[in-house]
Amino acid sequence: MNKAKLVIIDDHEVVRRGLRILLEDCPEVEVIGEAADGFRGREIVTSLCPDIVISDLHLPNLNGIEAIRQISAADPSVKIIVYTFYDDESTILSAFHAGAMGYVLKSAGLNEIVEAVKSVMAGHRYLGSPLPDLAIDALINMRRISPNDPYSLLT
């Protein structure tokens, strides 16, 4: 696998620098840029043309979901991995609907981040642990609502 060119977007300098240091030791990736807000992140992605973006969702100037949407619209070949604390179903779905290919919680270790990078580079979606369990629970709960009973959809 060729080295994936990667950009990090996070409003916390310690997170950006920490990710950069950790990922620079991985032969699979080359960190080519970073940004502290969604607007600047979108600009850097446009100018540097990375293969992958690792982005937080809580960003100043342009929130992460909108940044993902705009980056994906401008260049659908850029693969975006969300790296965040938010683990609620609606946020995860919003990120994937906006164009994210992967979703990893900030509690994840380096191996999981590298696994996410490899997975999205291969064209697969990635949902970091413990999120698959939450997704399965959501699917099970959706199945409990009978599609034949229109009143079951009302709250």
Secondary structure, DSSP 4 states (H G I P E B T S, - for coil): -PPEEEEEE-S-HHHHHHHHHHHHT-TTEEEEEEESSHHHHHHHHHHH--SEEEE-S--SSS-HHHHHHHHHHH-TTSEEEEEES---HHHHHHHHHHT-SEEEETT--HHHHHHHHHHHHTT--EE-TTHHHHHHHHHHHHHHS-TT-GGGG--
